[in-house]
Amino acid sequence: MHPSMLSRRSTIASYRSFIGSPLRGVQSVHPMTLRWINDVRRRAESLSTLGEAELRSAADALRHRMRSAGSGPHITSQLDHVIESFALTGEALRRATGMNYYDVQWMGGFVLAAGVVAEIQTGEGKTVTTALPSVLHAWGGRGVHIATTNEYLSRRDYETLLPVYQTLGLSVGHLESGASPEEKRMAYACDLTYGPGYEFGFDFLRDQLAIRADAHRPLGDRYLRQLQGIADGHQVCQRELSMAIVDEADSVLIDEATIPLVLGGGPRETPVSPSTYHRARDMAKSLREPEDFLLDASNRRVALTPGGRQRVSAQLPTSETSLLLTRPWTQMVENALAAEHLFSRDTEYVVSDGKLMIVDPHTGRIHPERTWSRGMHQAVEAKEQLDITAENETQGRVTRQRFMQCYDRVAGLTGTAAGSEGELREFYDLPVVRIPTHRPSAGRHLPTRAFASREEKFRAVIEDTVGRARAGQPVLIGTRTIAESRRLSERFSAQGITHAVLNGVQTEQEAKIVARAGIAATVTVATNMAGRGTDIRLDDAARRAGGLHVASTELQPSARVDRQLAGRSARQGDPGSYQRFVSAEDPLIQAHDADLAARILAAADPSGECRQRIADRLDALQQTIDSKLVEQRRQMVAHDDWLVSVQSALARRA
Ligand SMILES: Nc1ncnc2c1ncn2[C@@H]1O[C@H](COP(=O)(O)OP(=O)(O)OP(=O)(O)O)[C@@H](O)[C@H]1O
């Protein structure tokens, strides 16, 4: 076991002994925490009478005490420090934003301080809650990393909390995409560093490579290069991996952790010529299913049959001498088949300015800097008749599960931990504790509506939206893909319905679209970009009209995605509603459960009324897809463990 895992275990063990409840499944907060909250509130009240300089010296005094105490905050042995830190943060929040922490947010802070995952319902105010454990651990001076699922959210959270941290004299930085190593180093030198989860992981990889390269350099080489005025390569950015607080923890630690972080280096030494990818594509187009290849859409796999393999091998392009050194011809053809049958434009990728860009399936965000590996990117470029880019060598690779284990402590927050508690414990040793809501939810989940065809489903979504918008309700329509958002937008435009589109392709700024989405009668069509973390604030007219209505237009691969999308409405006790629309033609249903598609078709009612049995089957299908992904991650981690053990055995021998 990694040593950091042991240190985290001891923190959790002390929390367990204090709370006195078995750490299995999702836990409730122990009533004892309420006593601590009273202490915090009392102390915060006394701090409210202090002037700015006095508050700052109270913060400095705590910093000094905690640094001298050494080992960092420990929830049982240093409870007085925790209470003082929370009270200071609460007072700084009040002064900077006018908000007072709710009791449930203090509660969340205590749970997070112990290094567990706090399940805090959507819209309950996780952003400001993160400041409590962040400040607490920042006093130690070893750096706190606050990660979330994308750059938009990390920058928003950084900007929201910057004045709070500044009031307490803590420095804070943000990892901007495309920042120079020097800018990154400055951000990491701060007491607190905000950024998307993947950015912390990539910086870790870059640092590890630099450390390894340094170790192989002859003594005095760096000094000599400096004297000669030769720029050094990448220099280490991160200080140490002390504490990570992960917002949207299920997205960062589970969904994104399905694939490892891979750092590409320069182009391969023996490049494949662009024409070979085109030949592979022509070959793929001449093949037939099931004679030559088998397609498994539900597992996103394609494989040549023995007959197909023979046919393909017989037509190996002889001119391509380097091909055998880099990638088997049959694999190139399989890539081309996958590009043709499993990768769709405006779903898995977009094409803009002649460039192929990957769409993150979980966040709906477009990532121009990412590429698919092992020639897949080039196969899709060939399919789209784009200039073929060079394949990159893999420089470094780490699973997110392994990377997170390098932190001394990890805590997480999400509205959707339930259902993932087993995985959070298995891979990250993180128990889940559920925090109650500040106010009872006023949200309504309307029954699922199921249609025979996509066309009928679209008509129903549009009719429903128009009716609600006429009554003054703002409506957010969540689509699974960019393609679907485009199709819906075209229909709305054709009917003269004013609407905004948030899918990463639009030119309008995301923040502006989000700011308007809660205004009465506003219609917004969005991909999963708006499905998580997005805070849509209502105006009074919208609240009177029933609050935000959210419609999901397709079966999503996970119930957590649905719950997050639904969570854009009915936040902070506001009214709101949510409804799911599906059709027998939905790609996920078609790919995973043909029988369910047939049942939806047979039972389809023009109004979309959906029998409970079908709604249950839809839920079960999501669970099946989820379980497959859990198994995929388990296998990936097992493979990674094996790779690491082989590498360490080789290193020992060398
Ligand atoms: N103590 C508070 N007092 C008043 N408003 C608050 C308080 N805490 C949070 N809010 C407001 O509640 C709204 C929701 O907060 P936030 O976006 O942080 O929720 P969340 O839990 O992160 O939601 P999601 O799960 O969707 O990410 C924001 O507009 C925020 O300003």
The ligand as an SDF file (V2000), in Angstrom:
LIG
                    3D

 31 33  0  0  0  0  0  0  0  0999 V2000
  -24.7510   30.0900    2.9100 N   0  0  0  0  0  0  0  0  0  0  0  0
  -25.3060   30.5500    1.8180 C   0  0  0  0  0  0  0  0  0  0  0  0
  -26.1120   31.6260    1.8600 N   0  0  0  0  0  0  0  0  0  0  0  0
  -26.7020   32.1040    0.7450 C   0  0  0  0  0  0  0  0  0  0  0  0
  -26.5300   31.5850   -0.4950 N   0  0  0  0  0  0  0  0  0  0  0  0
  -25.7370   30.5190   -0.5860 C   0  0  0  0  0  0  0  0  0  0  0  0
  -25.0750   29.9450    0.5440 C   0  0  0  0  0  0  0  0  0  0  0  0
  -24.3520   28.9000    0.1160 N   0  0  0  0  0  0  0  0  0  0  0  0
  -24.5320   28.8110   -1.2170 C   0  0  0  0  0  0  0  0  0  0  0  0
  -25.3580   29.7690   -1.6490 N   0  0  0  0  0  0  0  0  0  0  0  0
  -25.8030   30.0000   -3.0390 C   0  0  0  0  0  0  0  0  0  0  0  0
  -26.3900   28.7790   -3.4850 O   0  0  0  0  0  0  0  0  0  0  0  0
  -26.2010   28.6240   -4.8800 C   0  0  0  0  0  0  0  0  0  0  0  0
  -25.6930   27.2240   -5.1740 C   0  0  0  0  0  0  0  0  0  0  0  0
  -24.3590   27.1140   -4.7380 O   0  0  0  0  0  0  0  0  0  0  0  0
  -23.3090   26.1620   -5.4700 P   0  0  0  0  0  0  0  0  0  0  0  0
  -23.3200   26.4140   -6.9270 O   0  0  0  0  0  0  0  0  0  0  0  0
  -22.0530   26.2520   -4.7340 O   0  0  0  0  0  0  0  0  0  0  0  0
  -24.0290   24.7690   -5.1940 O   0  0  0  0  0  0  0  0  0  0  0  0
  -23.4590   23.3230   -5.4230 P   0  0  0  0  0  0  0  0  0  0  0  0
  -23.7940   22.5450   -4.2140 O   0  0  0  0  0  0  0  0  0  0  0  0
  -22.0220   23.4180   -5.7900 O   0  0  0  0  0  0  0  0  0  0  0  0
  -24.3010   22.8220   -6.6320 O   0  0  0  0  0  0  0  0  0  0  0  0
  -23.8970   21.6990   -7.7330 P   0  0  0  0  0  0  0  0  0  0  0  0
  -24.0350   20.3920   -7.0530 O   0  0  0  0  0  0  0  0  0  0  0  0
  -24.8900   21.9010   -8.7800 O   0  0  0  0  0  0  0  0  0  0  0  0
  -22.4990   21.9740   -8.1470 O   0  0  0  0  0  0  0  0  0  0  0  0
  -25.2360   29.7240   -5.3060 C   0  0  0  0  0  0  0  0  0  0  0  0
  -25.9770   30.7180   -5.9610 O   0  0  0  0  0  0  0  0  0  0  0  0
  -24.6620   30.2160   -4.0050 C   0  0  0  0  0  0  0  0  0  0  0  0
  -24.2930   31.5790   -4.0500 O   0  0  0  0  0  0  0  0  0  0  0  0
  1  2  1  0
  2  3  1  0
  2  7  2  0
  3  4  2  0
  4  5  1  0
  5  6  2  0
  6  7  1  0
  6 10  1  0
  7  8  1  0
  8  9  2  0
  9 10  1  0
 10 11  1  0
 11 12  1  0
 11 30  1  0
 12 13  1  0
 13 14  1  0
 13 28  1  0
 14 15  1  0
 15 16  1  0
 16 17  2  0
 16 18  1  0
 16 19  1  0
 19 20  1  0
 20 21  2  0
 20 22  1  0
 20 23  1  0
 23 24  1  0
 24 25  2  0
 24 26  1  0
 24 27  1  0
 28 29  1  0
 28 30  1  0
 30 31  1  0
M  END
$$$$
